[in-house]
Every structure is written in structure tokens, then in C-alpha cells.
Amino acid sequence: MLPERRSLSPSVAGLLTACCLLPELAAAQGVLDDAEFSALLETRFGWETERDELQFGEVIFTPEVNMDLSELLQLNGILRFRGDTEDRLEPGRPEEDNRDALSRRAFIGDDVDIELRELYLDIDLEEVFIRLGKQQVVWGEADGLKVLDVINPQSFREFILPEFEDSRIPLWSFNSEIPVGEDSLLQLLWIPDQTYDDIPEADAAFAFTAPRLVPALPAGTPLLGNEFRRPNSFVEDSDAGARFTTFLEGWELSANYFFHYSDRPVVRRSVEPGGIRLSQSYERTHLIGGSFNNAFADWVLRGEAGYSSDRFFITEEADDRDGVVESGEVSYVLGLDYQGFSDTLLSAQLFQSLIRDYDEGIVQDQLETSATFLLERNFMNETLKLSLLVIQSLNLGDGVAQAELDYQFTSNVNLTLGADIFYGDEDGLYGQFRNRDRVTFGVTVGF
């Protein structure tokens, strides 16, 4: 049976139509000669070793346009067409309640989606730079783990395995950078886009099962309902932030502030006659933090720290009123990079998070510690690249190892072979996927 065909939502259809008409509009204005068009065509396969079956078979087409409208204006747009033969990462048609109307994907059947990844206008007003539109904003210095890099929500369809650039969900934003003196810069953000994390459904390959992420219901207790509430005011529910960066005697320093809704919903419970009712809602938080980095010969020392107010943690206390405990959370990461060996990068990080107002019933430990190790090595005149990233939880002993070989076959064709291995306690953040080990292969062609 052919998959049901559904029409695109009016907002997404309008955006896609506008993007398709951009070349014609540019030609009418005589600026097409200043436009640059490029595209990537990628084929990916992932084989689950324990289940001995294909996890995904994707074809991804990503066209991009960069167009100079004038000396001061540049338009940039990226579309992504993605089809998956297996439909196991997002079985059926995923819920879209966590995306703003202007940021939703359009689905053709259950296994093909179209997404406007980015569409923004760069405005260069001599010293002041403005980027207006759908974009990614990156804060922080960490690899694999996040402290300050929370501006954009994230897609967890493949957990944390993809590069952040691919798993971040771009947002419609106003982003400005204003020079302050000779060595400092002030960045101001306003984000009216009410889009949040894409969390896999219960039947997805990487559906969350860890107790810290999914509240456990008493055995045999009926679930009466699961109410979902999300912010819906364009102005009042906007996010806003500022970052001040400066250079001081070789150090790059930043001070960051972000007032936003946490991108993962808080799941509360209420006990009623006959069962338990759940409700999910997004909660405001203040993020205050900063980052630093400096190079010393072949070494780079870097780090970032942040305090988030009004965080919510799942508790196992049966008599707790709503099943969550509110507390502030302090997080930091320290990183050390070494490039003293030819064509080689070695990097190690220590990450810790502390729940300030800890309650013994909270599922996770008050102080949680993780460590990462990254190795990157180039061979054959930089046509072959080996990378290995290991993320290890020091509390539960679980972790994930990612290895990849990337071979530049020709100037526009890349071949990749990789492996993702999870291990450890199944109640851990990484150990919950210990039966999802996989081998991946991909071919990317640039146009």
C-alpha cells in the first residue's frame, strides 16, 4: 500500500515556495550573477550489530544558496530533503507539538521529510553585524557535551551521535554583534521561535528509557492521560540573551546570559482516583555563565561554566506531590587540547554538574562527573581522517565510543565508515542504548 499523501502545512509550504522562487526573484532584480549555489547528496546506512538488522537507510539532499543582494546584504538559505527506507529512527509521523509553526517539517508519507534548515539575511552596517532569520547560534567551548551551547534545541532521533551542527534545530532569531572598544564584542539575541527538543517516540530506535529522563509509574497503575502544554505567545514567550566577549593578554573570555524556556519538557504526575495523570510543560530558566580559552605553544586550555535556575529533576519519592524536585544546577567543563604530534589532535575534557538543593529521592546523583577523550589523525596528505571520541560517565560507568574513517575519494566525493558502541548500566544515560551498537557507512557527493 502506498503511504498516505498529506498536504504541506500552509506556513511550511509558503516558506518552501518562497525559497524555490528566490532564484527567479534574484534574476528579476539582476542579482543572480552574484548568487552561489551548492548542494550535498548523502547516502547513509546503519547496521545494528546486536539485532543484526538495518537501523536506517537514508538519502539526504541539502541544497544551499548564498546570494549577494547588495554590498551590505547577503541572503543565505539551506533546505534538507531526507528519506529513510527503514523508518525506525522516527517511526510513522513524529509528533510536532514541540516545534513552532514556522519551523515544522513537512512530511511526504511517513518516511520522507522536508525541512527549511536555515534562511537568514546578513546585514553589515559597517561596525554592527546583524543576522536575521532562521539560524544556529553557538556558544561554548565543549565537545560532545553541552554547558553554554543551549541556544538551539536539539534533535535526539539519533541520540547525541550526530555532529551538533546536524542535530541542532535552527531557530528564527534576531542576532546582532556590536563592537565595544577595540578587543570586545557584545552579542544580543532575541528568539521568538517556540521550538523545543525533538524527543523520540516510545517505539523509536533511540527512545529514552533511563530513569532520569522518563518517570516510572507504579506497576499496574492505570495512566489516565498525558496532557501537553507549550508556550504560545509570540512576544511574552520569546527567549533573549546577551554575550560579551573580549581578549585579554592572550585569553579569549566571555560572559553569557540567556533567559529561555528549557528545551526539554518537565513531566509532572498527579494521583487521582483510578490512576495517575501526567502533564508536560516547558519552564523558564536563567542561564548565567562564561567561557575562556588560551593557547600555550602546542597546548590549548579551554573551559566554560554555567548556572541554570529553576531546573526540575525526577524523584522516586512515592509521596512527592508531582514527582519532580526544583533546584538550581551548576555545570562546568574543562578541556585540554594538544597538537604537538604531526597531523594529530588529542583532546580531553572533564565535565561536572551539581544539583544545589538536592533531595535524596532524586534519581540522579547530586554531583555527576563525565570525562571525554578525542583523537583525530590525518593520513595520506589529509585525504584520510581517523577520529575517535569516547564519552564516559564516572558515576554509573556507562559511556559511548564513536569511531569514524573519512576518506576524500575525489575533490567532491567523501566515503565514511564508522562504529558507535554503547556500554554500561542500562539505567545510565548512555547504557540505556547498550543494545543499539551499530556500524555505519556513507557516501557524500558535493555539487
C-alpha positions in Angstrom: 0.0 0.0 0.0 1.3 3.4 -0.9 1.8 5.8 2.1 -0.9 8.4 2.6 0.0 11.7 1.0 -0.8 14.7 3.0 -0.6 18.4 2.0 2.1 20.6 3.5 1.1 23.0 6.3 0.4 26.5 4.9 3.3 28.0 6.7 5.9 25.5 5.6 4.5 25.4 2.1 4.8 29.1 1.9 8.4 29.1 3.1 9.4 26.3 0.7 7.7 28.1 -2.2 9.5 31.4 -1.3 12.8 29.5 -1.2 12.2 28.0 -4.6 11.3 31.4 -6.0 14.4 33.1 -4.8 16.4 32.4 -8.0 13.6 33.9 -10.1 13.3 36.9 -7.9 17.0 37.4 -7.9 17.1 37.2 -11.7 14.3 39.7 -12.0 16.4 42.1 -9.8 19.6 41.4 -11.8 21.5 39.8 -8.8 21.5 36.2 -9.9 25.1 36.6 -11.2 26.1 37.2 -7.6 24.4 34.0 -6.2 26.3 30.9 -5.4 24.5 27.5 -5.5 25.8 24.3 -4.0 24.4 21.0 -2.8 25.3 17.8 -0.9 23.8 14.4 -1.7 24.4 11.9 1.0 23.6 8.2 1.3 23.8 6.7 4.8 23.3 3.2 6.1 23.4 2.0 9.7 23.5 -1.7 10.7 22.7 -2.7 14.3 25.1 -5.4 15.3 23.1 -7.0 18.1 19.8 -7.2 16.3 21.5 -7.9 13.0 19.3 -5.6 11.0 19.4 -2.3 9.2 18.6 0.6 11.5 18.4 3.3 8.8 19.0 3.7 5.1 18.9 7.4 4.3 19.2 9.6 1.3 19.7 13.3 2.2 19.8 16.1 -0.3 20.8 19.5 1.0 20.8 22.4 -1.5 22.2 25.8 -0.4 22.2 29.3 -1.9 24.3 32.3 -0.9 23.2 35.5 -2.7 24.7 39.0 -2.5 21.8 41.4 -2.7 23.9 44.5 -2.2 27.2 45.5 -0.7 25.5 45.4 2.7 23.1 42.5 2.3 23.6 38.8 1.8 20.8 36.1 1.7 21.6 32.5 2.7 19.3 29.5 2.6 19.5 25.8 3.2 16.9 23.1 2.6 17.1 19.5 3.6 15.2 16.6 1.9 15.5 13.4 3.8 14.1 9.9 3.2 14.7 6.8 5.2 13.9 3.3 3.9 13.6 1.7 7.4 11.6 4.4 9.3 12.9 3.3 12.7 14.6 6.5 13.9 11.2 8.3 13.7 8.6 5.6 13.2 5.5 6.8 11.4 5.0 10.5 11.6 6.5 12.1 14.8 4.6 14.5 17.0 5.3 18.1 16.0 3.9 19.9 19.0 7.4 20.8 20.2 8.1 23.0 17.1 6.9 26.4 16.2 4.6 26.6 13.2 7.2 28.3 11.1 9.9 25.7 12.0 7.9 22.5 11.4 9.0 19.9 8.9 6.7 18.8 6.0 6.2 15.1 5.7 5.5 13.2 2.5 4.3 9.8 3.6 5.8 8.5 6.8 9.5 8.3 5.7 10.3 11.4 3.8 10.5 14.9 5.3 11.4 18.4 4.0 12.9 21.0 6.3 13.9 24.6 5.8 17.1 24.3 7.8 18.3 27.9 7.5 17.1 31.1 5.8 18.7 34.3 7.1 19.7 37.7 5.9 23.2 39.1 6.8 23.3 42.8 7.3 26.7 44.5 7.5 26.3 48.0 8.9 29.9 48.9 8.9 30.8 48.0 12.5 27.5 46.4 13.5 26.6 43.0 12.1 23.0 41.6 12.1 21.8 38.2 11.2 18.1 38.0 10.8 16.2 34.7 10.1 16.4 31.0 10.8 19.9 30.2 12.1 22.1 28.4 14.5 23.8 30.3 17.4 26.7 28.5 19.0 28.0 29.3 22.5 30.7 27.4 24.4 33.9 25.5 24.1 32.9 21.9 24.8 33.0 18.8 22.5 30.3 16.2 22.8 28.8 17.7 26.0 26.9 21.0 26.5 27.1 23.7 29.1 26.5 27.0 27.3 25.5 25.6 23.9 21.8 25.7 24.7 20.5 28.5 22.4 19.2 26.0 19.8 17.2 22.9 20.7 18.4 19.5 19.6 17.0 16.6 17.7 17.6 13.3 19.5 16.5 11.0 16.7 20.0 9.5 16.9 20.6 10.5 20.5 23.8 12.5 20.7 25.7 10.6 17.9 25.5 13.2 15.0 27.6 16.3 14.9 25.9 19.2 16.8 25.8 21.2 13.5 23.4 18.5 12.1 21.4 17.8 15.3 20.8 21.4 16.4 17.4 22.7 15.3 17.8 26.2 13.8 15.5 28.9 15.2 14.0 32.1 13.8 16.1 34.7 15.6 17.5 38.2 15.7 21.2 38.1 16.2 23.4 41.2 16.4 27.1 41.8 17.2 28.2 45.2 18.3 31.9 46.2 18.8 32.8 47.5 22.2 36.2 49.2 22.1 39.0 47.5 20.1 39.0 44.0 21.5 35.5 43.4 22.7 32.2 42.4 21.2 28.6 42.5 22.5 26.1 39.9 21.1 22.4 40.4 21.6 19.8 37.8 20.8 16.0 37.8 20.5 14.3 34.5 19.7 10.5 34.4 19.2 10.6 30.9 17.8 8.9 28.5 20.2 10.6 25.3 19.1 12.0 22.7 21.6 13.9 19.4 21.6 12.8 16.7 19.2 12.4 13.7 21.6 11.9 10.2 20.0 8.6 8.5 20.4 8.4 5.3 22.6 8.8 3.0 19.6 11.8 4.7 18.1 15.3 3.2 18.0 16.7 5.7 20.4 13.6 6.2 22.6 14.6 7.3 26.1 14.3 4.7 28.9 16.8 6.0 31.5 15.0 6.7 34.9 16.4 10.3 35.0 14.6 11.0 31.7 11.4 9.0 31.9 9.3 8.9 35.2 8.5 5.4 36.3 4.8 4.6 37.0 3.9 2.1 39.8 3.3 -1.3 38.3 -0.4 -1.9 37.5 -1.4 1.7 37.9 -3.5 3.0 35.0 -2.4 6.1 33.1 -5.4 8.4 32.9 -4.0 10.9 30.5 -0.9 12.8 29.4 -1.6 16.5 28.9 0.9 18.5 26.9 1.2 22.3 27.2 3.6 24.6 25.4 4.2 28.4 25.3 2.2 30.2 22.6 2.8 33.9 23.0 5.0 35.4 20.3 6.4 38.2 22.5 5.9 37.1 26.1 7.3 33.6 25.5 10.3 34.8 23.5 13.9 33.9 24.6 16.5 36.6 24.9 20.2 36.6 25.7 23.5 38.5 25.6 27.1 37.6 25.4 30.1 39.8 26.0 33.5 38.6 24.6 36.9 40.2 25.0 40.6 39.4 24.5 42.9 40.0 27.4 46.6 39.1 27.3 46.1 36.1 25.1 42.9 34.9 26.8 39.5 34.9 25.0 36.9 35.5 27.6 33.1 35.6 27.6 30.3 36.4 29.9 26.9 34.9 28.9 23.3 35.4 29.9 20.3 33.6 28.5 16.6 33.9 29.6 14.8 31.0 28.0 12.5 28.0 28.2 14.3 24.8 28.9 14.1 22.7 25.7 13.0 19.5 27.4 9.5 19.4 29.0 9.0 18.9 32.7 6.8 15.8 33.3 4.7 16.1 36.4 2.3 13.5 37.8 -0.9 13.8 39.8 -2.6 10.9 41.7 -6.3 10.7 41.0 -9.0 8.1 41.8 -8.4 5.2 39.5 -4.8 6.1 38.4 -2.1 8.7 37.6 -2.4 11.6 35.2 0.7 13.1 33.6 1.3 16.7 32.4 4.2 18.1 30.4 5.1 21.7 30.2 8.2 23.9 29.5 9.6 26.0 32.2 11.6 29.3 32.2 15.2 29.3 33.4 18.0 31.9 33.7 21.4 30.7 32.4 24.4 32.8 33.7 27.9 31.7 32.8 31.1 32.3 30.9 33.9 30.7 28.9 37.7 31.0 28.4 40.5 29.7 26.2 44.1 30.3 25.5 46.9 28.7 23.5 50.3 27.8 25.1 52.7 26.5 22.3 51.1 23.2 21.3 48.5 23.2 24.1 45.1 24.9 24.3 43.4 25.3 27.6 39.6 26.0 27.5 36.6 25.8 29.6 33.1 27.0 30.3 30.7 27.2 33.3 27.1 28.0 33.8 24.4 28.2 36.5 20.8 27.5 35.5 18.0 28.4 37.8 14.7 26.5 38.1 15.7 23.1 36.8 13.4 20.1 37.5 14.6 16.6 38.4 12.6 13.4 38.6 12.3 11.9 42.1 11.4 8.4 43.2 9.7 9.5 46.4 6.2 8.0 46.2 4.7 10.7 48.4 6.1 13.6 46.4 3.2 15.8 45.1 4.2 16.0 41.4 7.2 13.7 41.0 9.8 16.4 40.4 12.1 18.5 42.5 13.0 22.0 41.6 16.6 23.2 42.0 19.3 25.3 40.5 22.1 23.5 38.7 25.8 24.4 38.3 27.7 22.8 35.4 31.2 23.3 34.1 33.7 21.7 31.6 37.5 21.9 31.4 39.3 20.9 28.3 42.9 20.5 27.2 44.0 20.1 23.6 47.4 19.0 22.3 48.6 19.3 18.7 52.3 18.6 19.2 52.3 15.5 17.0 52.1 15.9 13.2 48.6 15.8 11.8 47.2 14.8 15.2 44.8 16.3 17.7 44.5 14.9 21.2 41.8 16.4 23.5 40.5 15.5 27.0 37.6 17.1 28.9 36.2 16.9 32.5 32.5 17.7 32.9 30.7 18.0 36.2 27.2 19.1 37.2 25.9 19.8 40.7 22.3 20.0 41.9 22.2 22.7 44.5 19.1 21.8 46.5 19.4 18.1 46.5 16.8 15.7 47.7 17.6 12.1 48.4 14.7 10.9 46.2 16.2 12.5 43.1 17.0 9.7 40.6 20.5 11.0 39.6 23.4 11.8 41.9 23.9 15.3 43.3 27.3 15.5 41.7 27.7 13.9 38.3 31.1 13.6 36.6 31.9 12.7 33.0 35.1 12.6 31.0 35.8 12.6 27.3 38.7 11.8 25.1 39.1 12.8 21.4 41.7 11.6 18.9 41.9 13.0 15.4 44.6 11.9 13.0 45.1 12.8 9.3 46.8 10.4 6.8 47.7 10.4 3.1 48.2 14.1 2.7 44.9 14.8 4.6 42.7 12.7 2.3 42.1 10.1 5.1 41.0 11.1 8.6 40.6 8.9 11.6 38.6 10.2 14.6 37.7 8.5 17.9 35.5 10.1 20.6 34.8 8.4 24.0 32.3 9.8 26.5 32.5 8.1 29.9 30.2 8.7 32.9 32.2 8.3 36.1 29.1 7.8 38.3 27.5 4.8 36.6 30.4 3.6 34.5 28.4 3.8 31.2 29.5 5.5 28.1 29.7 5.6 24.3 32.6 5.3 21.9 32.4 6.7 18.3 35.0 5.8 15.7 35.0 7.1 12.1 37.2 6.9 9.0 36.6 9.7 6.4 38.2 9.2 3.0 38.2 12.0 0.4 37.9 9.8 -2.7 37.8 12.8 -5.1 37.6 16.5 -4.7 33.8 16.3 -4.3 33.2 12.7 -3.1 33.7 11.5 0.5 33.4 8.0 1.9 32.8 7.4 5.6 32.9 4.2 7.7 32.0 4.4 11.4 31.0 2.5 14.5 29.0 3.6 17.5 29.3 1.5 20.7 27.3 1.9 23.9 28.2 0.2 27.1 27.4 0.1 30.8 24.4 0.2 33.2 21.1 0.2 31.3 19.8 2.9 33.8 22.6 5.2 32.6 22.3 8.0 30.1 24.5 6.0 27.6 23.9 2.5 28.9 20.2 2.7 28.1 21.2 2.1 24.4 23.7 -0.7 25.0 21.7 -2.9 22.6 21.9 -0.2 19.8 25.6 -0.7 18.8 25.9 -0.1 15.0 28.2 0.1 12.1 27.6 3.0 9.6 28.6 3.7 6.0 28.0 6.8 4.0 28.8 8.4 0.6 28.6 12.2 0.2 28.8 13.9 -3.2 29.2 17.7 -3.4 27.9 19.8 -6.3 
